[in-house]
Amino acid sequence: MRRRLVKRAKRIVLKIGSGVLVDSGGSISPRVFGQIARQVRAAMEGERRVVLVSSGAIATGMKALSMDVRPRSIPQRQAVAAVGQPHLMAHYARAFRRQGLDIAQILLTHDDFADRRRFINAKNTVSTLLEDRIVPVINENDSTAVDEIKFGDNDTLSALTTTLVDSELLVILSDIDGIYDKDPGFDTSARRIPLVEDIDGFHIDLEGSTTGPFGTGGIASKLSAARKAAHSGCATIIASGKKKDVLECILSGEEVGTLVLPKEDRLTSRKHWIAYAARPAGKLFVDDGARCAIMERGKSLLPTGIVRVEGDFEAGEVVRCMDPERMEFARGMVNYSAGEIQKIKGRKTREIEKILGYKVYDEVIHRDNLVVM
């Protein structure tokens, strides 16, 4: 299965963690960039294309500024990232040039995915680069994206990038050699899990884990990224970037790291964007009848099932759908603004025109624009 899956992958997103780019002393290692470039060039023989999502701007900036301690404040990290990003790209440019390949820098924030027009523009740019056999190197725009530094990570960015390039395989390389059934830092009996067939039903206990690679910031973010990718129909392999020729081993079908299979009932590109990329602008609280209609019968959300509106949003924005227990169970793109929904909530569809003076749609959220979370 693994060999067949990697063999048919024509577009690969390769995420490189900061831990891969540094040596045992914590300094950026130019030798590693050369190894990455060589393996990517080998992977790109024929029709296969690779997109890099690379961390390392802050680590590179720290080296350039002769800093020994990672800055703690967001403004300091932004400044160090701004210094480090051109140095990081210079390392990649030199390494890939030796392999006869050009690279292109693309800096993105969550808003580039949340805004549908910007998402399409970025998608077209990356597709053109790949057609010209240029390797896109994507990173978060750390110097301006406060939320991304404080709460986000490049695991999430790599998962969203799979939809940007219609990738069939996401490879996440870090200092973690796969997913374990328990924290190997605490328990010597921990075993690596080579295959996760159903990421939605998969669970490991992270309680009490270390703050190192197995801590919630490491494994949890990678599992979350794998889930996002799986719902777009993309497989994920989580492996150690410290392993010699790891990408070549992965693409030859060797059992390296942990393979997370894609979902068979993949979300459409539009629904994947609604579920994972768009920023919800508000909430609609619904009754049990509306929740059951959506969850069990795949119906649209009608005004009659809405009991409360929260937030200030316009038609076309994405909102969270909340059940009577105030738990989110779905997300969708609304056909009416918050003010309009406030007026028609709890009313029958046939009353919309009488209340508003017009009727754009029968549904507040059509099932084609609605995703059960």
N, C-alpha and C positions, 0 to 999 in steps of 0.2 A: 504493500500500500504506500509506504513512504517513498520508495523509489519512483513509483508511478506518479505520485503527487508532485514531487520536486521536478521530475522530468518534463511535465507538461506546463510548469510555471514559466511563462515568458516574460513577465514583469515582476521584479522582486524589489521589495523595500527592505533595505538593510539598515538597521538601527545600531549605531555604535555608541556605547555608553562611555562616560568619562573615564571609568575604571579601566577600560581597554586601552586607552591612549596614553596611560602613564606607566612608568616603570615601578620597580619595587620601592624606590625612594620617593614616589609621588610626583616625579617630574615628567613632563611631556616627552614621549619617546619618538623621535623622528623615524626610527627603524620600524615602528608599528605602522606608520602611515604607508611606508613602502610595501609592507606585507598586505595591507588592505588593498592598495591599488593593484598589486599583482594578482590577487585573487579575484577582484572585480573584473579586471581585464580578461582573465581566463573565463569567468562566468559569462561575459558578454560576447563570446564567440558565437556566431550564428545570429539567430533572431532574438535571443534573450537580452533584456535590458535591466539595468540596476539603478535604483534611486537610493542615495544615502541620506539618512537622517542622523546627524551627528551632534552629540553633546561635546563639551570641551572648551567652550569659549571662556568660562570663568577660570578653569584650570590653566588654560594657556595664558590668560591675562595675569594670573598670579605669578607665573614664571617670568613673564615679561617685566613685571613690576617688582620682582624679587620679594614676593610675599610668601611667608611661611604658614600663615593662618588664614583660612577661608573667611572672607568678610561676612559679617552677620546681618547688617542692615540692608534693606532692599536698594537704597540709592548707591551704597558701596558696591553691591554685587552688580548692579546695572553698569556702573562705571568700569569695573574690572572686566565685565563681559564685553563692553564696547572696545576696550583695549585689546582683549584677547581674540575677538572674532576675526580681524584681518590676519593675525598671526596664525590662527587655526586654518584659515583658508589658504594661506601661503604654504603651509605644510602639505595640505592636500594637493594644491596646484603643482608643486614640485614633484611629489610622488607620482601623480597621474601622468604628468608630462613625460616622465621616464618610461611610462608604459604606452606612450603614444596616444593618450586620451586627454581631452579638455574637460574641465569642470565648469559648473555654473553655480554661483551662490544664490540661494533663495531663502530669505528671512520671512517667516510667517508668524502671525499671532492667531489666537482663537477667532478673532473677528474675520480673518480671511476665510475661515471655514463657515462661520455663522452667517455671513452675508452671502446669499446665493450667487449674486453677480460676481463678487470678488472670487468666490470659489471656482466659478466657471472660467474666469480669466486666468487664475493660477493653474487650473487643469490644462488649459490650452497651451500655456507657456511650457509646462513640464512635458507635455506630449510632443511639442515641437523640438525640444531639446533631445528627447529620447530618439526621435526619428533621425536626428542629425548625429546620433551616437555620442552625445555629450552627456556627462554624468552630472545630474543635479545633486547638489549637496545642500540639504535643507536643515535649518535650525530655527528654533524660536527666536524672535527678535527680543532677546533678553534686555537690551538697553532701554526698551520702552514698555515692554509687556509686564506690568507689575504683577497681575494675577498669575501669569504663567510662571514667573519665578517663585512666587509665594506658594502657589497651590498646584501648579501644573508640573508636567514632566514630559520628556521626549518620548517616553513609551506611548503616551496618549497621542502625541503628535505623529508618531510613526503609524499608529493604527488609523488615524484620520487620513494620513497620506495614502494608505492602501486604496481608499475610495477615490482619491485625487487622480491616481494613475491606473485604476482598475487592476490592481495587483492580485496575483493568485497566491503569493507567498510573502509572508513577513518574517524576517529573521531578526531576532533581538539578541544582540551580543553584549554581554556585560561580564562581571566577575562571578556570575552565577552559572553553574553548568547544567541547569535545568530546574524543574520543580520537584521538591521532595515531599513525602507524606508527613514529615514533621521537620522541625528545625534541626539540621545536622550540627549546628553549633552547640546544641544542648543534648542531643540524643545520638549516640554513635550507631544506633540501629536504624537511623533514618535511611530510607531508600529512595533513589531517584525514580520518578514516574515517567516512563518513556513515551506514553501515549495518553492523551485526554480526548476521549471521543465526544463527550457532551459537556462543553464548557459551562452551560447554564446549570447543569446538575452537579458540577464539580465543586468540592469544598475541602479545604484543609484548614486546620486550626492554627491561626497565627497568634493566638493568645499567649503572651509571655515570651514571644520571640525577641531576638536581639534587635538592636537598632542597626545592625549590619545588613548584609545583603538579603537575609531572610526576613528582616523586619517588614512591617506593613508598607513602608515606603518603597521597598524593593520588589518583593514577590507580588504584593497586592496590586501594584500599578501594572506589572507585567501581565497578570491574569486579567485585569480589566482591559488592557490593550488587546489581549488575545480574544477576549469576548467581543469587543467592538469589531475586530477584523473578521471573526467567525461569522458574524451576522451580515457581513458584506460578501460572504462567500470566499474568504481568504484564509488559508491555513497559516499557522504561526509556529515557528520553531524557536525556543528559548534555549540558548547555549552559551558556553563560556568563550569569550573572545580571546582568552589567553591560550586556548588550545591551538597547537600548530596547524596551520592550513585549515582552520575550522570551516570556512565557507566552502572550500573545495570538498571537504568531507561531507558536509550537509548536502551539497548538490549532487554528490555521487550516490546519495541514498543511504549513507551510513547512519546507524542509530546513534545520533549525537543529540544530547540535550533532551528536551521534551517537545513533542509534536502535539499541537492542538488542532484538531480537525475543524474544517469549516462547517457551518450549519447547512443542511440540505435545503431548508426553507429560507434561503437568504432574503434579506430585505432588499427592496429596490433601492437604487441610488438615492431617490428622493426621500424614501422612508428612513434610510440610514442617516441621511442628513438631518431629518427632523429629530431622530432619536438621539444622535450623538454629537452633532456639530452645531446645530442652531442653539442659540441661547434663549431659554424660555423667558417670555416677557411678562407673564402673569399666571394666574391659576383660575380654573373653573371647578367649583365644587358641585358634585352631582349626587343624585339619590341612588339608592340600590338598584332601582329599575334600569336606569341609564347605564350603570356600571355593568350589570349582568348582560344587557343588550350588546355592549361593546366587547366584553371579555368572552362571553359564551356564544354569541351569535354573529359576531363580526359586523355589527351595525354601526351606523354613523351616530354622532352626538346631535340630538335635536334640542331645541330650546326648552321643551317641556321637562327634561330631566335635570336642568341646571337650577341649583338652589342659591348659589352665591358666586359673585365675580370679585376677583382680587387682582389689582394691578391696573396699569394704564397702557393699553396696547392698541394697535391698529389692525385692521383686516390684513391678513397675510402673514402675521407674526405667529410664532409658535408659543403655545401655553402648556402648562401641566394640567392634567385632569386628575382631580383628587376625589377619593371615595368618602363616604360618611365618616370613616375613621381618620380622615385627614392624611391618608397615605396616597402617594402618587401611584397610579396604575397605568397611565397612558400619557402620550404627548401628541399634540396635533396642531395643524395650521388652521387658524380660525378664518371664517368667511365674513365675520363681522367684528367691529371694534368693541372695546370694553364697554363704552357708553351705550352702544346699540344692544349688546347682549344684556346689559343691566335692565334695559327696558322690556326685552322679550323673554327673559328667563322665566321658566315655569309656565309659559304659555304654549298653546298649540301652534303648529306650523301655519295653519290657515289664518292665524291672527297676526302674523308678522307684518303683512302689508298694511293692515288697518292701524297697527301701533306705530310703525315707522314711516308710513306713507309710501313705502316701496318694499320690494322683496328681491334680494339678490340671489339667495339660495334658500332651499328648505332647511338645509343642515347648517348648524353652527360650525361643525367640523365634519367634513365628508370622510367616509371610511378610507378612501384612497390617500388621505392626508393624515391618517390617524395610526399611531403605533402603540401597541400594548407593550409596556416596559417589563 
